[in-house]
Amino acid sequence: MILPAGGTGTIACSRKYAIAAGVVAWLCLAMTPAQQAPSESAPRAMYLLGPGDVITIHALDADEISDKPVRIGSNGFITLPLAGRVRAGGLTSDQLEAELVARLKSVIRNPEVSVSLVEQRSQPVSIIGAVNAPGVHQLQGDKTLVEMLSLAGGVRQDAGYSVKITRRMEWGRIPLPGASVDATGRFSVAVVNLKQILEARSPAENIQIMPDDVLSVPRAEMIYVIGDVRKSGGFTLGEREAISVLQALSLAEGLGQTAAPQNARILRLIPGAPKRNELAVDLKKILDGKGDDVALEPDDILFVPGSRTKNVALRSLEAVVQIGTGVAIYRR
């Protein structure tokens, strides 16, 4: 291209191209690793193809097999024109490429083959506990802890604030400060505070999930306030949190209009006992400052009867809580 000498338009155009090139160079340098094109991490380089995975093969001078999605069969084999029946399960993408090159050498001079993983269907992640859809979910692509919990329908209202992650040592130790190795040396175990992740107080703990990970979401410790109160139901307890009768009554937004606080009861589970132990508590004295507040234990039921409530109602409400139906659960 020949530019006219001395043209001001040419100089302005050159300056524009120079500025644009500088901006592009600055953006390339300023991009964070997460913004740049992803590079294959060590665990991904170790990924073994398996049944259900979908791959795409690109081979020069072999249009019969190029750029067509191929699903690996349940027996781990694929069948291709020119190459025949090839075992893909248990191989990495590099190993499968080498196998296909060896197969195609008899029909193509200097074959060039590349294998791309399109869809991962052989990477199970077990999600158990207090989630809406527990079970085995496939890890399709790179997924974080929160993304996998979303695939399981999210955590339930009665879920605790922590998630336990168990990982095979083939994928390395879980990249968290508190991670440990079990007695067998085969698994890495870590506990993550889900509440801190969701509140963006500890985003680094939202780690990438690996195949065969087990995510366990325990049920939260709870107390129940039922009877003649404004908002009856179950209330989750935070980690290492203690709560008193007055605090529980506050969570229930106070007494109902016909409540009989002097006849309140605490129903407490006793290990090995056939039924809950019944403890009398005079809420009226506590509210008037004439009695000591009482500490509640996890799974305690604070029952506040109405002035005309019969004793049988207490047993009926206890059964409702034990069955777990008809009781609203509130997370704080």
DOVEX-756685 format. One line per field, with one value per residue: residue number from 1; x, y, z of N, C-alpha, C, O in turn; residue in one letter. Coordinates in steps of 0.1 Angstrom, whole numbers. Example, Ala and Ser with C-alpha at 12.3 -4.5 7.8 and 13.67 -1.06 7.14 Angstrom:
BEGIN
nr: c(1,2) $
nu: c(132,128) $
nv: c(-57,-22) $
nw: c(78,71) $
cau: c(123,137) $
cav: c(-45,-11) $
caw: c(78,71) $
cu: c(132,129) $
cv: c(-33,0) $
cw: c(78,79) $
ou: c(142,134) $
ov: c(-33,11) $
ow: c(85,80) $
rest: c(a,s) $
***
This chain:
BEGIN
nr: c(1,2,3,4,5,6,7,8,9,10,11,12,13,14,15,16,17,18,19,20,21,22,23,24,25,26,27,28,29,30,31,32,33,34,35,36,37,38,39,40,41,42,43,44,45,46,47,48,49,50,51,52,53,54,55,56,57,58,59,60,61,62,63,64,65,66,67,68,69,70,71,72,73,74,75,76,77,78,79,80,81,82,83,84,85,86,87,88,89,90,91,92,93,94,95,96,97,98,99,100,101,102,103,104,105,106,107,108,109,110,111,112,113,114,115,116,117,118,119,120,121,122,123,124,125,126,127,128,129,130,131,132,133,134,135,136,137,138,139,140,141,142,143,144,145,146,147,148,149,150,151,152,153,154,155,156,157,158,159,160,161,162,163,164,165,166,167,168,169,170,171,172,173,174,175,176,177,178,179,180,181,182,183,184,185,186,187,188,189,190,191,192,193,194,195,196,197,198,199,200,201,202,203,204,205,206,207,208,209,210,211,212,213,214,215,216,217,218,219,220,221,222,223,224,225,226,227,228,229,230,231,232,233,234,235,236,237,238,239,240,241,242,243,244,245,246,247,248,249,250,251,252,253,254,255,256,257,258,259,260,261,262,263,264,265,266,267,268,269,270,271,272,273,274,275,276,277,278,279,280,281,282,283,284,285,286,287,288,289,290,291,292,293,294,295,296,297,298,299,300,301,302,303,304,305,306,307,308,309,310,311,312,313,314,315,316,317,318,319,320,321,322,323,324,325,326,327,328,329,330,331,332) $
nu: c(9,7,12,1,24,29,2,-24,-46,-36,-18,-34,-49,-30,-23,-46,-47,-24,-31,-53,-40,-24,-43,-54,-32,-28,-51,-48,-26,-37,-58,-71,-62,-86,-101,-87,-81,-89,-65,-54,-57,-38,-54,-73,-58,-53,-77,-97,-113,-147,-176,-205,-194,-190,-172,-153,-137,-111,-96,-72,-77,-96,-126,-147,-148,-143,-150,-175,-198,-192,-203,-192,-195,-214,-197,-172,-161,-157,-169,-156,-155,-130,-112,-123,-133,-126,-110,-119,-126,-111,-88,-68,-74,-51,-39,-59,-58,-32,-37,-56,-41,-23,-40,-50,-28,-25,-42,-40,-15,8,-11,-30,-44,-68,-84,-113,-130,-164,-187,-191,-199,-192,-185,-192,-207,-215,-241,-254,-276,-291,-304,-324,-326,-312,-285,-268,-250,-240,-208,-205,-183,-164,-172,-182,-184,-208,-222,-226,-242,-264,-273,-283,-307,-304,-299,-319,-344,-339,-312,-278,-250,-227,-206,-195,-167,-155,-128,-111,-77,-64,-69,-56,-49,-76,-78,-78,-72,-79,-80,-77,-62,-77,-75,-68,-54,-64,-83,-91,-103,-125,-141,-165,-176,-207,-224,-207,-196,-218,-225,-204,-182,-161,-151,-131,-134,-152,-147,-134,-151,-144,-143,-161,-162,-177,-203,-216,-243,-251,-280,-293,-290,-319,-345,-379,-408,-440,-477,-496,-485,-472,-458,-454,-432,-401,-368,-337,-304,-274,-239,-224,-242,-261,-294,-320,-351,-365,-353,-361,-388,-389,-381,-403,-420,-434,-461,-494,-527,-544,-528,-514,-490,-479,-482,-465,-444,-414,-404,-383,-358,-347,-320,-325,-349,-384,-402,-404,-391,-409,-408,-417,-422,-424,-434,-445,-435,-408,-409,-418,-395,-392,-382,-357,-342,-343,-322,-323,-320,-307,-332,-352,-386,-406,-435,-464,-493,-528,-552,-575,-567,-565,-548,-543,-536,-510,-496,-504,-492,-466,-464,-467,-443,-424,-431,-425,-441,-462,-450,-435,-403,-377,-350,-323) $
nv: c(-12,22,53,86,112,136,139,150,136,110,109,113,91,71,77,70,42,35,43,26,1,3,4,-21,-37,-28,-38,-66,-69,-61,-78,-101,-134,-149,-136,-140,-162,-195,-217,-251,-267,-286,-308,-311,-318,-344,-356,-384,-398,-410,-433,-419,-393,-367,-361,-343,-348,-337,-341,-339,-342,-362,-362,-377,-383,-359,-331,-339,-346,-371,-396,-414,-448,-469,-490,-479,-476,-462,-459,-454,-441,-452,-455,-475,-495,-481,-479,-455,-448,-443,-432,-402,-371,-366,-391,-405,-391,-399,-426,-426,-414,-434,-454,-442,-440,-460,-453,-426,-403,-391,-383,-358,-352,-340,-339,-329,-322,-321,-324,-334,-363,-382,-377,-379,-362,-364,-352,-347,-347,-317,-306,-296,-313,-340,-363,-379,-359,-348,-335,-311,-295,-268,-263,-245,-247,-234,-234,-261,-268,-253,-268,-289,-280,-261,-252,-265,-249,-257,-262,-263,-241,-249,-268,-299,-312,-339,-353,-373,-382,-383,-361,-342,-323,-306,-272,-255,-237,-252,-278,-314,-347,-379,-409,-430,-419,-416,-397,-362,-339,-312,-284,-260,-227,-220,-198,-176,-175,-170,-145,-131,-128,-145,-153,-168,-194,-206,-230,-248,-277,-311,-343,-370,-359,-355,-338,-327,-315,-306,-308,-280,-271,-267,-248,-249,-229,-230,-229,-205,-180,-152,-159,-189,-218,-233,-224,-217,-224,-206,-214,-228,-213,-202,-200,-184,-187,-163,-150,-168,-165,-139,-142,-155,-134,-126,-130,-145,-131,-145,-159,-181,-175,-183,-210,-222,-246,-266,-289,-315,-335,-366,-386,-420,-421,-428,-407,-371,-350,-331,-298,-274,-239,-206,-182,-157,-147,-146,-126,-105,-100,-114,-139,-162,-163,-190,-214,-227,-259,-275,-286,-284,-278,-250,-245,-226,-223,-215,-196,-211,-235,-270,-296,-317,-305,-299,-324,-330,-310,-316,-340,-331,-316,-337,-353,-335,-320,-293,-273,-242,-231,-210,-191,-173) $
nw: c(0,-10,4,2,2,28,34,55,63,62,82,105,103,107,133,146,142,156,182,186,185,207,228,226,232,259,271,269,286,310,316,339,350,351,331,308,280,289,303,301,331,355,367,346,325,332,328,322,295,294,294,278,275,251,222,198,168,149,118,93,58,62,59,66,93,105,126,136,161,185,206,233,238,262,267,265,240,207,173,142,108,86,108,124,152,182,213,236,262,294,284,279,262,246,245,231,207,198,194,173,153,148,138,115,98,79,59,54,45,68,90,107,138,160,192,208,238,241,257,290,305,322,348,378,405,438,457,487,516,531,506,478,456,461,452,424,403,371,363,342,323,338,371,399,436,445,421,416,438,431,408,422,430,450,485,512,533,559,560,571,578,567,543,536,519,501,486,461,463,439,425,438,469,485,477,502,532,556,549,551,552,551,572,556,536,511,506,505,527,535,551,543,548,539,541,544,518,502,511,501,517,518,491,479,488,473,456,427,416,415,395,410,435,468,481,510,527,558,580,596,631,651,667,679,680,690,691,708,695,675,652,645,642,629,638,625,639,642,636,665,681,708,723,740,759,758,736,717,717,709,682,673,672,694,719,713,712,730,746,771,790,814,816,798,781,777,754,754,738,750,750,741,754,752,747,745,771,794,803,826,822,832,814,819,843,836,816,831,845,869,869,860,828,804,790,757,740,710,689,707,717,722,737,737,752,745,764,765,756,754,771,754,730,731,728,702,687,691,678,652,648,650,628,608,591,581,595,595,584,593,582,594) $
cau: c(0,15,5,5,33,24,-13,-28,-55,-28,-12,-45,-53,-19,-24,-58,-43,-14,-38,-61,-31,-19,-54,-55,-20,-30,-62,-42,-18,-45,-67,-68,-62,-100,-106,-79,-85,-85,-55,-58,-51,-32,-64,-80,-49,-54,-90,-99,-126,-155,-189,-214,-187,-191,-160,-152,-124,-107,-85,-70,-79,-105,-139,-157,-148,-139,-160,-188,-198,-192,-206,-185,-205,-213,-185,-160,-156,-163,-167,-154,-151,-115,-104,-130,-137,-115,-113,-117,-127,-99,-77,-69,-76,-38,-37,-68,-52,-21,-43,-62,-30,-18,-50,-52,-16,-26,-50,-37,-1,11,-24,-30,-57,-70,-96,-118,-141,-175,-196,-186,-210,-187,-178,-203,-205,-226,-246,-263,-280,-302,-305,-337,-325,-299,-283,-255,-251,-228,-200,-203,-175,-159,-183,-178,-192,-222,-229,-231,-254,-276,-278,-290,-319,-301,-300,-332,-346,-334,-298,-269,-242,-214,-207,-183,-163,-146,-122,-101,-64,-59,-71,-48,-55,-85,-70,-83,-63,-82,-82,-70,-63,-82,-66,-64,-46,-70,-92,-89,-116,-125,-154,-166,-187,-215,-229,-197,-195,-230,-224,-192,-171,-150,-153,-121,-138,-161,-136,-138,-154,-137,-151,-162,-163,-189,-207,-225,-249,-259,-292,-290,-296,-331,-355,-393,-418,-454,-487,-503,-475,-475,-452,-449,-423,-388,-358,-323,-294,-261,-228,-221,-251,-270,-305,-328,-366,-369,-348,-369,-401,-387,-381,-417,-427,-442,-472,-507,-537,-551,-517,-513,-475,-475,-483,-456,-437,-403,-404,-369,-355,-338,-314,-330,-362,-395,-408,-398,-393,-417,-403,-425,-415,-434,-429,-450,-425,-395,-412,-419,-383,-392,-377,-345,-344,-340,-315,-329,-311,-311,-344,-362,-399,-412,-450,-471,-507,-537,-559,-585,-561,-565,-535,-541,-530,-495,-492,-507,-482,-453,-464,-465,-429,-417,-433,-419,-450,-470,-442,-427,-389,-372,-336,-320) $
cav: c(0,34,64,99,120,149,140,151,124,98,110,111,76,63,79,62,28,34,44,14,-10,5,0,-36,-42,-26,-47,-79,-70,-58,-89,-111,-148,-154,-130,-145,-175,-205,-227,-264,-269,-299,-318,-313,-326,-357,-361,-396,-399,-421,-435,-408,-381,-364,-356,-339,-352,-330,-348,-334,-352,-373,-355,-387,-383,-346,-321,-345,-350,-386,-400,-426,-458,-474,-499,-471,-476,-454,-465,-443,-445,-452,-460,-486,-495,-476,-477,-441,-448,-445,-425,-388,-367,-368,-405,-409,-386,-407,-439,-423,-412,-448,-461,-436,-440,-469,-448,-412,-400,-381,-378,-349,-354,-333,-344,-319,-327,-312,-326,-343,-370,-393,-371,-378,-355,-368,-341,-353,-338,-308,-299,-299,-325,-348,-374,-379,-349,-349,-323,-308,-283,-263,-258,-242,-253,-228,-238,-275,-268,-249,-279,-298,-273,-252,-258,-263,-239,-263,-265,-256,-230,-254,-278,-308,-316,-350,-354,-383,-376,-383,-347,-334,-319,-295,-260,-246,-238,-262,-292,-325,-360,-389,-419,-439,-412,-416,-386,-349,-334,-298,-279,-247,-219,-215,-185,-166,-175,-164,-131,-126,-125,-154,-159,-178,-207,-211,-236,-256,-290,-321,-355,-379,-352,-357,-326,-331,-303,-311,-301,-271,-273,-258,-248,-247,-222,-233,-225,-192,-169,-145,-166,-202,-225,-237,-213,-223,-218,-205,-223,-226,-203,-206,-192,-185,-187,-149,-148,-176,-158,-127,-147,-158,-121,-123,-138,-142,-123,-153,-168,-183,-177,-189,-224,-226,-258,-269,-303,-317,-349,-372,-398,-432,-420,-430,-394,-359,-346,-319,-289,-262,-226,-195,-170,-145,-143,-142,-113,-95,-98,-120,-152,-163,-168,-204,-216,-238,-267,-278,-295,-281,-272,-241,-245,-216,-227,-205,-196,-221,-247,-282,-303,-326,-298,-300,-336,-329,-302,-323,-350,-324,-313,-349,-357,-325,-314,-283,-264,-233,-230,-196,-189,-159) $
caw: c(0,-11,10,-4,11,33,36,69,66,64,96,115,102,113,147,151,142,167,195,188,188,221,237,226,240,273,276,270,298,321,319,349,346,349,319,296,275,300,300,307,344,357,368,333,316,337,327,314,289,299,288,278,271,237,217,184,162,136,111,80,48,67,61,71,107,110,131,139,175,187,220,238,243,276,269,264,226,196,160,132,94,83,119,129,166,189,227,241,277,301,278,279,248,240,242,220,194,193,189,160,143,144,130,102,90,68,48,52,48,78,95,118,145,173,199,217,247,240,268,300,311,330,359,388,418,447,466,497,527,530,493,473,447,463,442,416,393,363,363,328,323,350,380,413,446,444,408,418,447,423,400,431,434,461,498,518,544,572,558,579,572,562,534,537,506,502,472,459,463,425,421,447,481,483,479,512,544,566,543,558,546,560,578,546,527,498,504,511,533,539,555,537,553,527,544,540,504,496,515,495,526,515,477,475,492,463,448,416,420,406,394,422,448,475,488,521,534,570,584,607,644,651,678,674,688,685,700,707,692,663,641,650,633,633,635,624,648,635,642,679,686,719,723,753,757,754,723,708,717,700,668,670,672,706,723,707,721,740,751,786,791,827,814,787,783,768,751,751,735,759,743,746,760,742,743,750,785,795,814,828,822,834,806,825,853,829,809,841,852,882,868,852,814,803,777,749,734,697,687,717,713,731,734,744,750,746,776,765,749,762,772,742,719,732,722,688,681,692,667,639,647,648,614,600,582,586,603,587,588,590,582,599) $
cu: c(9,6,10,13,26,10,-16,-37,-48,-22,-22,-49,-43,-20,-35,-54,-33,-21,-46,-52,-26,-30,-55,-44,-22,-40,-56,-33,-26,-55,-62,-68,-76,-105,-99,-85,-80,-75,-59,-50,-46,-43,-71,-71,-49,-67,-91,-113,-134,-168,-198,-207,-189,-178,-162,-138,-122,-95,-84,-71,-88,-119,-149,-158,-146,-152,-174,-188,-200,-193,-199,-195,-204,-202,-172,-154,-164,-160,-167,-151,-136,-107,-110,-133,-125,-119,-109,-118,-115,-87,-79,-71,-63,-36,-47,-63,-41,-27,-49,-52,-25,-27,-51,-39,-17,-34,-47,-22,0,-3,-22,-44,-57,-84,-101,-130,-152,-184,-191,-198,-205,-180,-189,-198,-217,-229,-257,-266,-291,-302,-319,-337,-312,-298,-270,-258,-238,-221,-197,-196,-170,-170,-177,-187,-207,-229,-234,-243,-266,-282,-286,-303,-317,-303,-315,-332,-339,-319,-289,-260,-229,-216,-194,-180,-153,-141,-111,-87,-58,-60,-64,-56,-65,-78,-77,-74,-66,-84,-72,-71,-68,-72,-60,-54,-51,-79,-88,-103,-115,-140,-154,-178,-195,-220,-219,-195,-206,-231,-212,-181,-159,-152,-143,-124,-147,-152,-143,-140,-149,-146,-150,-161,-176,-191,-218,-230,-256,-271,-288,-296,-308,-338,-369,-401,-432,-464,-493,-492,-478,-470,-446,-441,-410,-378,-344,-314,-281,-251,-225,-229,-260,-282,-314,-343,-370,-365,-357,-383,-400,-387,-395,-426,-437,-454,-485,-516,-543,-541,-518,-498,-471,-476,-475,-448,-425,-404,-390,-366,-345,-333,-319,-343,-373,-402,-401,-401,-400,-412,-412,-417,-425,-429,-434,-440,-412,-397,-413,-406,-382,-387,-365,-348,-338,-333,-322,-318,-316,-322,-354,-375,-404,-427,-456,-486,-516,-545,-570,-580,-561,-551,-532,-534,-515,-490,-494,-496,-469,-452,-461,-450,-421,-419,-426,-428,-458,-463,-433,-413,-384,-357,-333,-306) $
cv: c(12,45,77,107,133,150,140,140,112,98,107,97,68,65,71,48,26,34,31,2,-9,1,-15,-42,-40,-35,-61,-80,-68,-69,-98,-125,-153,-148,-135,-158,-186,-214,-240,-266,-284,-310,-321,-320,-341,-364,-373,-396,-411,-422,-423,-395,-379,-357,-352,-341,-343,-336,-343,-345,-364,-366,-364,-387,-369,-338,-326,-350,-365,-388,-413,-436,-462,-484,-492,-470,-466,-461,-454,-448,-444,-458,-472,-484,-492,-474,-462,-440,-451,-438,-410,-384,-368,-382,-410,-403,-394,-421,-437,-421,-425,-455,-455,-436,-450,-464,-433,-410,-389,-375,-368,-349,-346,-338,-333,-325,-317,-312,-337,-349,-381,-388,-369,-370,-359,-356,-347,-343,-329,-299,-304,-311,-333,-359,-372,-369,-349,-335,-320,-294,-280,-258,-256,-248,-247,-233,-253,-276,-263,-260,-289,-291,-264,-259,-256,-253,-244,-267,-257,-247,-236,-265,-286,-313,-328,-353,-365,-376,-376,-368,-337,-329,-307,-282,-250,-248,-249,-276,-302,-337,-371,-400,-428,-433,-412,-404,-374,-344,-320,-294,-264,-240,-214,-201,-174,-164,-167,-149,-124,-122,-134,-161,-169,-192,-214,-218,-244,-270,-300,-334,-364,-372,-355,-344,-330,-318,-308,-302,-292,-275,-262,-259,-245,-239,-224,-229,-212,-180,-164,-153,-179,-209,-228,-226,-220,-216,-217,-214,-218,-215,-209,-196,-194,-185,-173,-146,-156,-170,-145,-131,-150,-145,-119,-132,-135,-135,-132,-163,-169,-185,-184,-204,-230,-239,-259,-284,-306,-332,-354,-385,-411,-432,-421,-417,-383,-356,-333,-310,-277,-249,-215,-183,-157,-139,-138,-128,-102,-92,-105,-135,-152,-169,-182,-206,-228,-246,-270,-288,-293,-275,-263,-240,-235,-218,-214,-206,-207,-234,-258,-288,-312,-319,-299,-312,-336,-321,-308,-333,-343,-321,-326,-354,-348,-319,-303,-273,-255,-232,-217,-196,-175,-155) $
cw: c(0,-5,4,6,15,36,51,73,69,78,106,115,109,128,153,152,154,180,197,191,202,231,237,234,255,279,278,282,310,325,330,343,343,336,307,292,285,295,307,320,345,359,354,324,320,334,318,308,294,291,289,274,256,233,203,179,149,130,97,70,52,70,67,86,113,115,133,154,176,202,223,243,257,278,267,250,217,183,149,118,93,95,126,144,174,204,231,256,284,295,279,264,240,236,231,207,189,188,175,149,138,136,116,93,78,57,45,55,58,84,107,125,158,179,209,225,246,252,277,306,320,343,370,400,427,457,475,508,525,518,487,463,449,453,435,405,385,362,348,327,337,359,393,423,446,432,410,427,440,414,409,436,446,474,503,529,557,570,567,571,566,552,535,523,508,488,472,457,448,420,429,460,478,486,489,525,554,561,550,549,555,563,567,536,513,495,511,515,538,542,550,544,542,529,540,525,498,500,510,505,525,501,473,479,483,452,436,421,410,405,407,435,454,483,498,528,546,573,596,620,645,664,672,685,682,695,697,706,678,651,645,639,638,629,636,634,640,642,656,685,697,719,735,749,752,740,713,707,708,685,664,671,683,708,715,717,732,746,766,789,804,826,802,791,773,767,746,748,745,752,749,752,749,738,749,764,785,806,814,828,822,826,812,835,846,822,819,849,866,881,859,838,813,790,770,743,719,697,698,711,724,728,743,742,751,760,777,758,759,762,760,731,719,725,707,681,681,681,654,637,643,634,605,589,589,595,594,593,584,592,586,593) $
ou: c(18,-5,22,9,20,5,-12,-37,-52,-22,-20,-51,-46,-17,-34,-57,-34,-18,-46,-55,-24,-27,-57,-46,-19,-39,-60,-33,-23,-60,-51,-73,-78,-114,-105,-92,-69,-76,-65,-38,-49,-42,-74,-76,-46,-69,-86,-123,-128,-171,-199,-214,-190,-174,-171,-129,-131,-84,-94,-66,-87,-123,-159,-169,-147,-162,-183,-179,-208,-186,-201,-203,-194,-198,-161,-143,-175,-150,-176,-145,-130,-97,-103,-136,-115,-130,-98,-111,-108,-76,-90,-69,-63,-31,-42,-65,-41,-22,-48,-54,-23,-23,-53,-40,-10,-34,-50,-17,-6,-5,-13,-54,-47,-93,-92,-138,-150,-189,-189,-206,-214,-171,-194,-187,-229,-220,-267,-259,-301,-301,-324,-347,-303,-308,-261,-267,-227,-228,-188,-202,-171,-177,-168,-197,-216,-241,-245,-252,-277,-294,-294,-308,-326,-309,-321,-322,-335,-314,-293,-263,-220,-227,-183,-188,-143,-149,-103,-86,-48,-52,-65,-68,-62,-71,-80,-68,-57,-89,-61,-79,-63,-61,-49,-48,-45,-82,-82,-112,-105,-149,-145,-188,-191,-221,-223,-192,-204,-236,-209,-173,-148,-154,-146,-119,-151,-151,-155,-132,-148,-155,-139,-160,-186,-183,-229,-222,-267,-272,-280,-307,-306,-336,-370,-399,-434,-461,-493,-491,-486,-476,-434,-443,-407,-379,-341,-315,-278,-253,-222,-225,-265,-280,-314,-346,-378,-372,-360,-389,-410,-393,-398,-438,-446,-457,-486,-512,-546,-545,-522,-494,-460,-471,-477,-446,-426,-403,-386,-371,-335,-341,-318,-349,-371,-408,-391,-411,-396,-412,-414,-406,-435,-421,-427,-437,-406,-389,-410,-405,-373,-386,-364,-357,-328,-338,-325,-307,-328,-322,-364,-374,-406,-430,-455,-491,-512,-544,-573,-588,-556,-544,-521,-528,-509,-480,-486,-491,-461,-442,-454,-445,-412,-409,-422,-423,-460,-469,-425,-411,-385,-352,-340,-302) $
ov: c(14,48,78,108,140,161,131,135,104,87,100,91,58,55,65,41,15,26,25,-6,-19,-5,-20,-52,-49,-40,-68,-91,-74,-69,-101,-127,-161,-155,-135,-165,-186,-219,-240,-266,-292,-320,-332,-328,-349,-376,-373,-394,-421,-414,-417,-385,-389,-347,-356,-338,-343,-337,-343,-357,-375,-366,-360,-390,-367,-337,-319,-357,-372,-383,-423,-432,-459,-485,-498,-465,-462,-468,-446,-459,-435,-465,-480,-473,-499,-469,-458,-432,-461,-439,-405,-392,-372,-385,-418,-410,-397,-426,-445,-425,-427,-462,-463,-433,-448,-469,-428,-415,-378,-363,-370,-346,-345,-339,-329,-332,-305,-302,-348,-343,-389,-395,-357,-372,-356,-351,-351,-333,-333,-287,-314,-317,-332,-364,-364,-372,-350,-325,-325,-284,-287,-249,-263,-254,-255,-235,-256,-284,-267,-261,-296,-296,-258,-270,-246,-248,-236,-274,-246,-244,-228,-272,-280,-319,-326,-354,-367,-365,-369,-365,-325,-332,-299,-281,-239,-259,-255,-284,-298,-338,-371,-400,-433,-440,-407,-401,-374,-345,-316,-299,-256,-246,-204,-194,-163,-153,-158,-141,-113,-113,-131,-173,-177,-202,-225,-213,-247,-276,-297,-336,-364,-379,-358,-340,-335,-310,-314,-291,-296,-282,-251,-268,-238,-241,-219,-227,-207,-173,-169,-152,-179,-206,-227,-220,-227,-204,-226,-220,-206,-208,-220,-184,-206,-183,-173,-140,-151,-170,-142,-124,-148,-146,-111,-141,-123,-134,-127,-173,-160,-197,-190,-211,-240,-241,-254,-291,-301,-341,-347,-393,-413,-443,-417,-417,-385,-359,-324,-315,-270,-249,-215,-175,-147,-127,-128,-120,-91,-84,-102,-141,-143,-178,-185,-202,-238,-241,-269,-298,-301,-268,-268,-235,-236,-215,-204,-217,-212,-243,-257,-285,-314,-325,-299,-312,-342,-325,-307,-335,-348,-322,-325,-360,-352,-314,-304,-265,-260,-233,-213,-201,-166,-144) $
ow: c(8,-10,1,18,7,39,59,84,77,84,116,125,116,136,164,162,160,189,208,200,209,241,248,241,263,290,287,289,321,336,330,332,334,330,296,300,288,283,317,320,337,352,352,316,312,336,306,315,298,283,300,270,248,239,196,186,141,137,90,72,46,81,73,91,126,108,130,158,170,211,215,252,263,290,268,248,220,181,148,117,100,94,132,148,174,207,229,262,280,301,281,255,228,225,223,196,177,178,167,138,127,126,106,81,68,46,34,65,56,83,115,118,165,171,217,220,251,256,273,312,325,348,372,404,423,464,470,510,517,518,491,461,441,447,440,396,390,362,342,330,346,354,398,419,446,433,405,425,443,412,404,446,451,475,500,534,565,579,571,560,562,552,536,516,516,478,481,451,446,411,428,461,469,497,486,527,559,569,554,540,567,558,568,528,503,484,522,508,544,536,554,546,535,520,535,520,489,492,513,502,529,501,464,473,484,441,436,428,398,414,413,445,448,491,494,534,544,569,604,620,641,672,662,697,671,707,686,716,671,640,649,627,650,619,645,636,632,652,659,695,696,715,741,738,743,732,702,696,702,677,652,670,682,700,710,729,743,752,773,791,804,834,797,803,762,776,736,756,748,748,761,754,738,727,757,770,777,818,804,834,814,831,810,835,850,822,816,858,873,892,850,836,820,779,776,740,717,705,699,701,735,717,755,732,756,766,788,754,770,752,756,722,708,718,700,670,672,675,645,626,635,628,594,580,601,602,587,605,572,602,581,596) $
rest: c(m,i,l,p,a,g,g,t,g,t,i,a,c,s,r,k,y,a,i,a,a,g,v,v,a,w,l,c,l,a,m,t,p,a,q,q,a,p,s,e,s,a,p,r,a,m,y,l,l,g,p,g,d,v,i,t,i,h,a,l,d,a,d,e,i,s,d,k,p,v,r,i,g,s,n,g,f,i,t,l,p,l,a,g,r,v,r,a,g,g,l,t,s,d,q,l,e,a,e,l,v,a,r,l,k,s,v,i,r,n,p,e,v,s,v,s,l,v,e,q,r,s,q,p,v,s,i,i,g,a,v,n,a,p,g,v,h,q,l,q,g,d,k,t,l,v,e,m,l,s,l,a,g,g,v,r,q,d,a,g,y,s,v,k,i,t,r,r,m,e,w,g,r,i,p,l,p,g,a,s,v,d,a,t,g,r,f,s,v,a,v,v,n,l,k,q,i,l,e,a,r,s,p,a,e,n,i,q,i,m,p,d,d,v,l,s,v,p,r,a,e,m,i,y,v,i,g,d,v,r,k,s,g,g,f,t,l,g,e,r,e,a,i,s,v,l,q,a,l,s,l,a,e,g,l,g,q,t,a,a,p,q,n,a,r,i,l,r,l,i,p,g,a,p,k,r,n,e,l,a,v,d,l,k,k,i,l,d,g,k,g,d,d,v,a,l,e,p,d,d,i,l,f,v,p,g,s,r,t,k,n,v,a,l,r,s,l,e,a,v,v,q,i,g,t,g,v,a,i,y,r,r) $
***
